[in-house]
Amino acid sequence: MTPNIAIVRIQRPYGRGFRLWLPLFLLWIPAILFSPVIFLVLFGLCVAGNVSLWRTIAASWAILCGLPGTDVHLRSEGNQVLVRIL
């Protein structure tokens, strides 16, 4: 299952934080439009690195499908950033 929504929450020690919902499914529209260019660049990189194109595509798809459920927490001097991919 591909990721559909990312939630970014930023909290500051002084002041009000905010939460931002990003619809990731809307990124599929430009990805489909640029897919020929992406495929050619990927093909060129695989030829230059002597790597199988199909294994690279399979690994990229596995990483993309493994993203849902990912939580990233960052803290620095009282500031907090949370990125959650659903």
C-alpha positions in Angstrom: 0.0 0.0 0.0 1.4 3.4 -1.0 1.4 6.3 1.5 -1.6 8.6 1.2 -1.1 11.3 3.9 1.8 12.8 5.8 1.2 14.7 9.0 3.9 17.3 10.0 3.6 18.7 13.5 6.0 21.5 14.7 6.1 22.6 18.4 8.2 25.4 19.7 8.9 26.0 23.4 7.7 29.6 23.2 4.6 30.2 21.1 2.1 28.0 19.4 3.0 25.1 17.2 1.1 23.9 14.2 0.1 20.8 12.3 0.2 20.4 8.6 -1.6 17.6 6.7 0.0 16.8 3.3 -2.0 14.7 0.8 0.7 12.5 -0.8 -1.8 10.9 -3.2 -1.7 14.1 -5.2 2.0 13.6 -5.9 1.0 10.6 -8.1 -0.3 13.1 -10.8 3.1 14.7 -11.5 4.9 11.3 -11.0 2.8 9.8 -13.8 3.4 12.9 -16.0 7.2 12.7 -15.4 7.4 8.9 -15.5 9.2 8.8 -18.9 11.9 11.2 -17.7 12.2 9.3 -14.4 12.5 6.0 -16.2 15.2 7.3 -18.5 17.2 8.8 -15.6 16.8 5.5 -13.7 17.9 3.5 -16.7 21.0 5.7 -17.2 22.0 5.4 -13.6 21.5 1.6 -13.7 23.6 1.3 -16.8 26.4 3.6 -15.4 26.4 1.6 -12.1 26.0 -1.8 -13.7 22.9 -2.6 -11.7 19.8 -4.5 -12.8 17.0 -2.1 -13.7 14.2 -4.4 -12.6 15.9 -5.0 -9.2 16.2 -1.3 -8.8 12.5 -0.7 -9.6 11.5 -3.6 -7.3 13.6 -2.2 -4.4 12.2 1.3 -4.9 8.6 0.1 -5.0 9.2 -2.0 -1.8 10.6 1.1 0.0 7.7 3.3 -1.2 5.2 0.7 0.0 7.0 0.3 3.3 6.6 4.0 4.2 3.1 3.9 5.8 3.4 3.7 9.5 6.7 5.6 9.6 7.1 8.1 12.5 10.1 10.5 12.7 10.6 12.5 15.9 13.2 15.3 16.1 14.0 17.4 19.2 16.5 20.3 19.5 16.6 22.9 22.2 12.9 22.5 23.1 11.7 22.5 19.4 10.0 19.3 18.3 9.1 18.1 14.8 7.0 15.0 14.2 6.5 13.5 10.8 4.0 10.7 10.5 3.2 9.0 7.2 -0.1 7.2 7.0 
